[in-house]
Amino acid sequence: MSQPKATNTLRVGRTGMALSLFFAISFLACVGWGLVTPWPMHMHEAWAPLLPGFVWLTPVGFLIGLVESLLYGWWFALVFVPVYNKLPQKI
């Protein structure tokens, strides 16, 4: 009896969801950090160039930042997973 071949492949759906949640949680943590810390320690200046349309402390800006964080997770998964799965397993 032969054993099944072990594969280390990733799935786009699972990876996309995991990365999207990771980026969304990170975004929420940074916004929360900015609300409880004094001005020089805010993170919104780091997010602004990465999230077009993000404006600090506006409801629309918050939603834009959150949606874009989720979309970045899917973008990374769509690019990373096929590349990872095509690489030889003996590297």
C-alpha positions, 0 to 999 in steps of 0.5 A: 500500500502506498502512502499519499503524497504529502503536499504543502500547497496553499489555498487562495480562499483560506489564505486570502481570508486569513490575511484580510482578517490580519490586516483588518485587525492590525488596522483596527489596533492602529486606530485604537492605538491612535485614540488612546495615545498622545499625538506623536505616537499616532499610526495614522500617518503610516496608514495614509500613504498606503490607504488612498482615501483614508482620513483620520477620525472620519467615519468614511475614512475609517470605512475606506481604511478597513475595506482597503485593508481587507482588499490588500489581504486578498491581493496578497493572497492572489499573488502569493499563493500561486507563486508559492504553489509553483515553487519546487518543494525541495528548496 
